[in-house]
């Protein structure tokens, strides 16, 4: 349900104020609720680039530069940092586990990091850009939450 002042589309970029720590406590609480809503962003294998309840949501990791649903590891790191900074270490660790599970599954199957990951199905085909070094950030995500 949209509220006055909300963007028409909920994207992960709208959660960035949590990462940079520029929101008042009451607004941070609202953003945390949106982030942890499993019908929007708190998906089984990470936070998608577009809320899952958006009609354009497509979680498949099929091609380069998709912003309509797949999860990007560098954005997952930002959300983990935001959760840690918000005093939510259990949620940060949960997100780290979700993301690392997806990356590990694809890495074991394909022997390479990928640009994007399906936030709903870690076993889904992944045809995104191979050998995407930024995805190695998953090691930093795990380090910061353990």
Secondary structure, DSSP 8 states (H G I E B T S, - for coil): ---TT--SS-BGGGGHHHHHT-S-HHHHHHHHHHHT-TTTT-BTTB--SB-TTSTT-B--B-STT--SB-B-HHHHHHHHHHHHHTT-HHHHHHHHHHHHHHHHHHHHHHSS-BS-B-SS-TTS-B-S-BS-GGGGGHHHHHHHH-
